[in-house]
Every structure is written in structure tokens, then in C-alpha cells.
Amino acid sequence: MVQEALTNVHKHAADAETHVRVHCTRRRLHLTVTNEHGVGGTPAGLPSGGHGLLGIAERIRLVGGELTAGPTPDGGFEIAAEIPLDDVPQMQSTRMKATR
């Protein structure tokens, strides 16, 4: 979701300041990508199929989550997902190790 949301920002508001927030509780993963108002347009080399938000929503629904997306009062855009972790046991047991 975050990758697709950042691609959308780059396509539609390339100069906008963008914030990615990740918050996790024992039962839910919360992801939010918010960009301020910006100027964009599809840069050369980036295809625009027009299905980015639909694809994100479908993937979030497949794991039992919910997605909201829409404009912000200041002219930006926000995509937020809430994903239940108790329905996705492999996510709870996954450990990531940083390497240098």
C-alpha cells in the first residue's frame, strides 16, 4: 500500500511534502500516507493505468482490512488502511533483522 501510495503522489503531486505513518498495536496495523497540496502530472516513463487506489483497496480487503482515501481540507490527499493482525498470523510471527 505504501509503495503504491507514494507512486501516486509522485504521479499526481510530485513536489508535495509527504508523510508516511505506521502504527501497530497487538491487534491492528495502521498505515497512513498523506501528502500536502502539490503539482504533478504523470512523469515520463511512469504508466498510469488508473487502477492504483482500486488495487490498494482490493489488497487491503483480502487481508480483512479497511481502506479510506480522499482529499484533505488543505488540498492534499490521504490514504489510510487499518489491517487486523489476528487474522494474519504469519505477520505476527515475522521478525525482521537489520544487517549492515
Secondary structure in CASP SS format (residue, H / E / C, confidence):
PFRMAT SS
TARGET T0000
AUTHOR 0000-0000-0000
METHOD secondary structure of the structure
MODEL  1
M C 1.00
V H 1.00
Q H 1.00
E H 1.00
A H 1.00
L H 1.00
T H 1.00
N H 1.00
V H 1.00
H H 1.00
K H 1.00
H H 1.00
A C 1.00
A C 1.00
D C 1.00
A C 1.00
E C 1.00
T E 1.00
H E 1.00
V E 1.00
R E 1.00
V E 1.00
H E 1.00
C E 1.00
T C 1.00
R C 1.00
R C 1.00
R E 1.00
L E 1.00
H E 1.00
L E 1.00
T E 1.00
V E 1.00
T E 1.00
N E 1.00
E C 1.00
H C 1.00
G C 1.00
V C 1.00
G C 1.00
G C 1.00
T C 1.00
P C 1.00
A C 1.00
G C 1.00
L C 1.00
P C 1.00
S C 1.00
G C 1.00
G C 1.00
H C 1.00
G H 1.00
L H 1.00
L H 1.00
G H 1.00
I H 1.00
A H 1.00
E H 1.00
R H 1.00
I H 1.00
R H 1.00
L H 1.00
V C 1.00
G C 1.00
G C 1.00
E E 1.00
L E 1.00
T E 1.00
A E 1.00
G E 1.00
P E 1.00
T C 1.00
P C 1.00
D C 1.00
G C 1.00
G C 1.00
F E 1.00
E E 1.00
I E 1.00
A E 1.00
A E 1.00
E E 1.00
I E 1.00
P E 1.00
L C 1.00
D C 1.00
D C 1.00
V C 1.00
P H 1.00
Q H 1.00
M H 1.00
Q H 1.00
S H 1.00
T C 1.00
R C 1.00
M C 1.00
K C 1.00
A C 1.00
T C 1.00
R C 1.00
END
